[in-house]
Amino acid sequence: LFLGAGEAGTGIAELIALEISRQTKAPIEECRKRVWLVDSKGLIVDSRRDSLQSFKKPWAHDHEPLTSLLDAVQ
């Protein structure tokens, strides 16, 4: 779980997903599902996809919207 989903945060998240993919031989799309990000509006989820910047869209998960880091951790 990342606090921050700017270009730097999503870039590091991508590197982590790539390494998971390399080590497990799983497709990158599956590995991205193991990485979650929270931005200023909350958890990056599918219901926000239309308003997300393009670099955040690969990180949108099928989950209810959560607005705080604490909620996302719990």
Protein Blocks (a to p, Z undefined) as FASTA:
>chain_A
ZZdjbfklmmmmmmmmmmmmmmnopafklmmmmpccddfkbccdfklmmmpcfklmmmpc
cddddfbfklmmZZ
